[in-house]
């Protein structure tokens, strides 16, 4: 398969940008769409095509039994993913820089340059990159630590295909742009998206080891679990859950901060946040309902309270649920990681009242889940807990 580009989304985004009333946002959108996207996406498309020439093994490689980690944003997916990623001999995941450069040729070139920097340039280039990372992502560390070599959401790898939900953080036209409701898309569109995603995963497996299991963390994919099972019939699903009184306002605050920076007025933000809130209820129901409808699909549910109070025991149970054997080396590493995670703190504060949310409405809409997981309506983040996604 050649590089996938969603032209329908692209032209829709241009129309929305052209009619944007906020001058600062309009200028930024049009510059990215008319200049950045054509240049970068064309470059990626060329490199993606060259992959078939330089790496013929792509043609025969299959993605076997991948693990997809979903759940409402801020429910502990990042923490779970990073703990599992310590089992490096078993899993393969995408780092942020590898998502922005989806071609295998690009990834190998970047690693080659990094090796030269270590061996010949005494890390001069690495120091410059670290300084840029601090400037770009440092201010977000209290809410969600990011960096070019951090494992992130696979969805970002489709950014320059105009197919990633990450665009909503830049162009929050929720209701006009749909990156979420994949189960409602036509079968042809679902196949095109998932075929491109599969090609990206195959390239990463060749990079990290074809004997490894692809491990994906994607809160955005909470709305498309049915489609994931359709595209990867042997996949395994991990669902992270956390009290929605904590997760929903936390996500809304995180998203609103970025939109404010673009100068969006309060009314436009309010309408967009209302759509995001409604989507949040589906985030909670769809993954669990889909697992129950597909008993043949191995699955595990990770409770945020268990994850933060006893990470090692929680991950050990997850392994058992997915029928994975844990090595003694990883068990020892997990115990050390768990101690460090329990010490993690956050300065990301939020409340229901900030967004006009009523606790009673959330309790009513998700009442059966409150009963199932024993959530307290008055529960708030405990001291020392992480607010990680």
N, C-alpha and C positions, 0 to 999 in steps of 0.2 A: 504493500500500500504506500502511495505517495503522501506527502504532507497534506493533512486535512485543513481546510480553511472554510469557515462558515460565512459565506458571502451574504446570506440573508441577514444574519446578525450584524455584520459589518455595515451594510447599507442602512439598516434600521438605526444603528448607533450614530451614523452620520446625520440622519434626519433629526434625531433627538438632539444632537449637539448643535446643529444649525439653528434650531428653534429655542435653544436654551436662553433664558432671559438674564441670567447672571453673567455679566461680561467676563469676569475672571475665569469662571468655569467654562464658558463657551470658547474662549481663546485656547485654553489648555486642551480641551477635548478635541478641537479641530486640528491643533498642531499634532497631537498624538495620532489621530486617525488618518490625517492626510499625509503626514511625513513619517512618523515613527513606525506605524503599522506596515505600510508598503515595503519599507526598507528592511525592517527586521524580519518580517514574515517571509519575504522573498529569500533572504539569506538562509533562514531555517529550512525553507522548502528545498533549496539547492543542496544543502548539507544532508537533509533527510534522504534525498534521492541518491546521493553519493554513498550513503550507508550500504545500499544494496550492492554496490560495486565492490566496496572494500570489505564488507562483512557478509559474505554469502550465507553464513550460518543462520542469518535472520530468517531465511526462507523455511527452514525446517524446525526452528525452535518453537516450543509450545509453552504457554504459561500454565503451570500446574498448581492446582489447589491454593490460589492466593488467599490472603487474609485481608478482609476489608474491615476497618475499624470506623464505626459511625456513632452518632449520638449528637444531641444538641450541643452547639458550641458552648464552651466553658464548662463542660461536664467531665473533664479529665481525660479527653482523648489524647492530648499532647503528652501528658504524664505517662499514660499507659503505653503509648507508642515508644517513647524514649526509654522506658524500662525494658520493653521487649527488644528494642534495637541493641541493647547490650549483649544479646545473644547473637553476636555478629557472625558466628559460623553457620547460623541457621537462616537468618533473614537478610533480605535485600530491600533497601528503601531508597527513596529519592531525597537528596539534599536540595536546598533551595536553589543553588546555582545550577544544579543539574536539571531543574524544572524549567529554568529560563533558557537553557540550551538543550533542547530535547534530542538532538541528533547524537548518535554514538560517536561520530567523527569529532564533533565539537567537544564532547565530554573528555575523550581521550587526549585531544589537543590541550585542553585546560589542565589536565592532570600532568601532561608532559611539561608544560610551562612551569607548573608548581614545583615539579621535581627539580628542574633546572634552577629555580629560585632558591630552593633549599641547598642544593649542592654547589652552585656557582656564585649566586648573588647574595648569600648570607641572609636570606629572608627579607630582602629589601622590598620586593613586591608584596610579600605577605603583610608587612607592616603598613604599607599604603592601603591595602584592602581592609585591614583591621580598622584603620582610622576612618575609612569611608563607612564601614559597617556601624561604627559607633555613632557617626553623624546621622546615618539613615535610620537605624533601628534602636538606638540607645534610649530614646525617649519613650519607647513602647515597652521597655523591659519590665515595668511594674505590672502591666496587664498581660503581656505575652512576649516572652523572650524570642527574638528572631536573629538570624544571621545566615550568611551565605552557605555555611557548612552545617546548618541545623536541618534536621529532618522536618519537612513540612507537608502540607496537603498536596496530594497528587494532582488535584484539580488545577493547581497553578501551572502544571506542565502544558495545559491546553490554552494558556493565556494568549499566545500569539497566533493561535488558531481561531481566535474570537469565540471560543467555546468554553471559557472558564467562568465559574461563578465569582471568581475573584474580581472580575470587572465591576461587580456591584459596589465594591468598596471605592471605586473610582468614579463610576457613573451610576448613581443609585436610582435608576429609573425602574424600580420594582413595579410590576404591573404592566410595563411596556416591554421589558427584557425578561426572558425566562430562561434561567440556567438550572432551575431547581426541579420542575415538575416533569422529569424525564419519562416517568411511567405513562404520561398522557401524550407524549410525542408519537409521531407515526413510527411504525417499525423500521422504516428505511432510515429515518433520522437517528433513531437509537443505535442502529447498527453502525452508522458512519461514525458517530461519536465514540462508541465503544471499540470499534476497530482501530481508530487512531490511538486511543488510550492503551490498547493491547500492544500496539507497535512500540509505544514509549516504554512500557514495562519490559518488553522483550529486549530492548536496547540496554536497559538498566541491568537486566539479568546477565547479559553478555559481559557487561562492565564489572559486575560484582561477583559473578559465579553462577553458571546455569544450573547448578545443583541446589541453589538456595530458593527460599520461598519468598515471593513478593509480599511485603507488609505495607499496607496503605492506611494512612489516617486521613479521613475526609468527613468532617461534620457536614459539609455541603452535600455529600452523597446520602445523607439520612433520608432524603426524599426520593431516592432512586434505588433502594435495595432490591426491589423486585426486578428492575432492569439489570442490576449487577448479576443476580442469579441467572437471569436469562442469558447474559453474555458470557458468564463464567460458571457453568453448571456445577463444577466441583469446588467452588469457593467456600470459604468459611467466614462467618460474620461475628464480629465482636461489637456489642452495643454498650456504650457507656451511659450511665444514668446518674442524674443528680437532681436535687430539689429544684423545680422550675422557678421557685421564688428567688433563687440565687442566679440561675443561668440566664433566664430571659432578660431581666434588667441589665445584667452584666454585658450581654451581647449588644443590646440596644445602645448602651453607653459607649461601648467600643466603636460601633459603627457611626454613631452620631458625631463623635470627635473628628473623624476623618471628613465627614460631609461638611461640618462647620468650617473647616479649613478652606473649603472651596467656595464659601460664601453663600451657601444655600439658605434661603429664608426659613423661618420657623414653621410656616404652614406646609411647605413642601417636605420638610423633614418629618413633620407629624404624620402626613399621609403615608410616606414611605415606611416609617416605623410601625404604623398600624398594619401594613401588609406583612412586614417582617414578623410582627407579633403573631399574626394568624398562621404564618408559616411555621412558627416555633411549635405550635400545638401539633402540627403534622410531624415535625421532627421527633416528637416523643412517641407518637403512636405507630407510624409506618414501619420502622425497623422491627419493633416487637411483634406487631401484627403479622408482618411478612415472615418472620422466623417461625411463628406458630402455624402459618399456612404452609410452610415448607419444612416438615420434620426431617426430611432427608438431608437438609443443609445443616452441617455442624455449626453450632452457635454458642456464644457465651455472653453473659450480662455482667458488667463490672459496675458495682455500686461505688460512687465517689467516696463515700464515708469509709468503706473498707479499704479503698485504694490509698487514702491518705493516712489511715490509722495503722494499717499493716500491709504495706505494698508487697512484701515478699510472699505472704500467704495468699494474697489476692491474685497475684500473677501465677502462683503455683496452681490455684484452682482453675484459672483460665486455661492453663496448659492441659489440665485433666479434661476440661470440657471440650477442648478441641482435639483431644487424643494425641497430644504432643508429648514426647518424652523429654524431660529436663535433665541436662547434664549436671554433674556435681560442680564443675567449674562455673557454670552459669548460676547455679543456686548460690554459690558463695559470693559471686559478683552482685547478684540481686540483693542479698542481705546487706552488702555495703551501700548499694545505691538506695535501698529503702531507708536507711538511717539518714542519708543526706536529704532525701525528699521530705522527710518528716520535719526537717529544720527549715524548709522553705517558707518564706513569708511573702506577702503581697501588699502593695499600697493601692491596689485598684478597688475603689469603693463605689457602691451603687445601691439603689433602693427602688422599690416598686413605684413610690410616689413621684419620682423624677419623670416618669413616663405616663402618668395617669392610669397606671394599672391597679386593678383591684385584686387583692388576694383571694376574695370570694370567687371571682370569675375564674381564676386559674384553678382553684380547688374544684369548682363545678365542672370545668371542661376536662380536667384530668383526674377526677375523683378516684377512679378505679386504680390508677397508678399510685396515687397517694396512699391508698389502702394497701396495695401490694407491696410497696417498698417502705412503708412506715414513715413517710415524710411528715414532719411537723410543720404546720402552716406558719408558725412563728420562728422557724429555724433560720439561723443566719450563719455566715461563714465563721468557723471557729478560729481562734487565734492560732496563727501559724499555718493555716491551710493555704494551699495554692489555689489561685483562681485561673489556673492554666486552662487553655481550650481543651 
